[in-house]
Amino acid sequence: MPLYDGDPADPYDVWTRVLTADYWRADGTLHNGAFSGKHVITSASEGRPWSHELSGSLLSLVDNLRRESEEFCAKLGKQFHGIMYQTVENLRTDGTGYPKQSPFPTDVRYTPLNGKTAHADLVTFKTGQEDRKEIRDWLQEMIQAVRSEKLPAVCSMRLAPHFPSRSEPAQ
């Protein structure tokens, strides 16, 4: 089934985001700086029904995660430090705050951008600028990450029984 701009991602897909800086803590988790800054959690693009967005990609639409991540970093003049990721199913919440759920509704939406057909945003609903710290804290708890040398661990998620076959974006 084709994906259209703004469509919810398949729950068995995986949302990914390239790490362009060394945000690793000694225990192997990400420092909250990975989720901070004015270019990380941004206000939604005009006309979108959500409040905030965090850019990333859908693994099912990425041909070669390492190559595309390294190319992305090279364009920014940065080094590739790894990938943050999580299944869409775990990022789709109703905002109840119940175990591991955010206190605000969240989802992953397909949002192709400037020829990047794998682009997808992790989005929040009903949040304001004053909620950015709470969004960051929830992300720090929910998002997993691997260093660049462990990238095959993320790519192996394509082998999961219900992982979506590559669906082509709608024309």
VEXDREN-2710 file (C-alpha; in Angstrom, 1 decimal):
% VEXDREN-2710
k/r/px/py/pz
1/MET/0.0/0.0/0.0
2/PRO/1.5/3.3/-1.0
3/LEU/2.4/5.9/1.7
4/TYR/1.2/9.5/1.3
5/ASP/2.6/12.6/2.9
6/GLY/1.4/12.7/6.6
7/ASP/0.4/9.0/6.7
8/PRO/1.1/7.1/10.0
9/ALA/4.0/4.7/9.5
10/ASP/3.5/1.0/9.7
11/PRO/3.7/-0.1/13.4
12/TYR/6.3/-2.7/12.6
13/ASP/8.6/-0.3/10.8
14/VAL/11.6/1.3/12.6
15/TRP/12.1/5.1/12.9
16/THR/15.8/6.0/12.7
17/ARG/17.8/9.2/13.2
18/VAL/21.5/9.8/12.4
19/LEU/23.8/10.8/15.3
20/THR/26.1/13.6/14.0
21/ALA/27.9/14.2/17.3
22/ASP/29.3/12.2/20.1
23/TYR/26.4/12.1/22.6
24/TRP/27.4/8.8/24.2
25/ARG/27.6/8.4/28.0
26/ALA/30.0/6.0/29.6
27/ASP/27.1/3.5/30.2
28/GLY/26.5/3.3/26.4
29/THR/23.2/5.3/26.5
30/LEU/22.7/8.7/24.9
31/HIS/23.2/12.0/26.8
32/ASN/20.1/14.2/26.8
33/GLY/22.0/16.6/24.5
34/ALA/21.1/14.2/21.7
35/PHE/17.5/15.4/22.2
36/SER/18.2/19.1/22.9
37/GLY/18.9/22.1/20.8
38/LYS/16.7/24.3/18.5
39/HIS/17.1/21.9/15.5
40/VAL/16.2/18.7/17.2
41/ILE/12.6/19.0/18.5
42/THR/11.1/21.6/16.3
43/SER/7.7/23.1/15.9
44/ALA/5.6/21.4/13.3
45/SER/5.8/22.5/9.7
46/GLU/2.9/24.8/8.7
47/GLY/-0.3/23.0/8.0
48/ARG/0.6/19.8/10.0
49/PRO/-1.9/18.6/12.6
50/TRP/0.8/17.8/15.1
51/SER/2.7/20.2/17.5
52/HIS/6.4/19.2/17.4
53/GLU/8.5/17.0/15.1
54/LEU/11.8/15.2/15.2
55/SER/13.2/14.3/11.8
56/GLY/14.3/10.8/10.9
57/SER/13.7/8.0/8.4
58/LEU/11.8/4.8/8.1
59/LEU/14.1/1.8/7.9
60/SER/11.8/0.1/5.4
61/LEU/12.4/2.9/2.9
62/VAL/16.2/3.2/3.4
63/ASP/18.2/1.3/0.9
64/ASN/21.6/1.3/2.7
65/LEU/21.5/2.7/6.2
66/ARG/25.3/3.1/6.6
67/ARG/25.8/4.7/3.2
68/GLU/22.9/7.1/3.5
69/SER/23.9/8.0/7.1
70/GLU/27.5/8.7/6.1
71/GLU/26.4/10.8/3.1
72/PHE/24.1/12.8/5.4
73/CYS/26.9/13.5/7.8
74/ALA/29.3/14.4/5.0
75/LYS/26.9/17.0/3.6
76/LEU/26.8/18.6/7.0
77/GLY/30.6/18.4/7.5
78/LYS/30.1/16.1/10.5
79/GLN/31.2/12.7/11.6
80/PHE/28.9/9.7/11.7
81/HIS/28.5/8.6/15.3
82/GLY/25.7/6.1/15.1
83/ILE/21.9/5.8/14.9
84/MET/19.1/6.3/17.3
85/TYR/16.1/4.1/16.6
86/GLN/12.8/2.6/17.9
87/THR/9.9/0.7/16.5
88/VAL/7.0/2.8/15.4
89/GLU/4.8/0.6/17.6
90/ASN/6.7/1.7/20.7
91/LEU/6.7/5.4/19.6
92/ARG/2.9/5.5/18.9
93/THR/1.2/6.5/22.1
94/ASP/-2.1/7.9/23.2
95/GLY/-0.7/10.2/25.8
96/THR/-1.9/8.4/28.9
97/GLY/1.5/8.4/30.6
98/TYR/0.9/4.7/31.5
99/PRO/4.1/2.7/31.7
100/LYS/6.5/3.9/29.0
101/GLN/3.8/6.0/27.4
102/SER/4.4/9.7/27.0
103/PRO/2.1/12.2/28.8
104/PHE/1.1/13.5/25.3
105/PRO/0.1/11.7/22.2
106/THR/3.0/10.7/19.8
107/ASP/3.3/9.0/16.4
108/VAL/5.6/8.5/13.5
109/ARG/4.4/10.1/10.2
110/TYR/5.7/9.7/6.7
111/THR/6.9/13.1/5.6
112/PRO/9.0/13.0/2.4
113/LEU/11.3/16.0/2.2
114/ASN/13.3/17.4/-0.7
115/GLY/13.7/14.1/-2.5
116/LYS/14.3/12.1/0.7
117/THR/11.6/9.5/0.2
118/ALA/12.5/7.7/3.5
119/HIS/12.0/10.8/5.6
120/ALA/9.6/10.5/8.5
121/ASP/9.0/12.6/11.6
122/LEU/8.5/11.4/15.2
123/VAL/5.7/13.8/16.1
124/THR/3.9/15.0/19.3
125/PHE/0.4/16.3/19.6
126/LYS/-1.0/18.8/22.0
127/THR/2.4/20.1/23.1
128/GLY/3.7/23.6/23.5
129/GLN/7.2/25.1/23.7
130/GLU/7.0/24.6/27.5
131/ASP/6.8/20.8/27.0
132/ARG/10.1/20.4/25.1
133/LYS/12.0/19.3/28.2
134/GLU/9.3/16.7/29.0
135/ILE/9.5/15.5/25.3
136/ARG/13.3/15.3/25.6
137/ASP/13.1/13.3/28.8
138/TRP/10.6/10.8/27.3
139/LEU/12.7/10.4/24.2
140/GLN/15.8/9.8/26.3
141/GLU/13.9/6.9/28.0
142/MET/12.3/5.5/24.9
143/ILE/14.9/5.8/22.1
144/GLN/17.6/3.2/21.6
145/ALA/20.9/3.8/19.9
146/VAL/23.9/2.1/18.5
147/ARG/27.4/3.3/17.6
148/SER/28.3/3.2/13.9
149/GLU/30.2/-0.1/14.3
150/LYS/27.0/-1.8/15.6
151/LEU/24.8/-0.7/12.8
152/PRO/24.1/-4.3/11.6
153/ALA/22.0/-4.6/14.8
154/VAL/19.5/-2.1/13.5
155/CYS/19.6/-3.4/9.9
156/SER/18.8/-6.9/11.3
157/MET/15.4/-5.6/12.4
158/ARG/14.4/-5.9/8.8
159/LEU/14.3/-9.7/9.4
160/ALA/11.5/-9.4/12.0
161/PRO/8.4/-11.4/10.9
162/HIS/6.1/-8.4/10.5
163/PHE/8.6/-5.9/9.2
164/PRO/6.9/-4.1/6.3
165/SER/8.0/-4.9/2.8
166/ARG/9.3/-1.8/1.1
167/SER/6.3/0.2/0.3
168/GLU/6.7/2.8/-2.4
169/PRO/5.8/6.4/-1.7
170/ALA/2.7/7.5/-3.5
171/GLN/3.3/9.5/-6.7
END
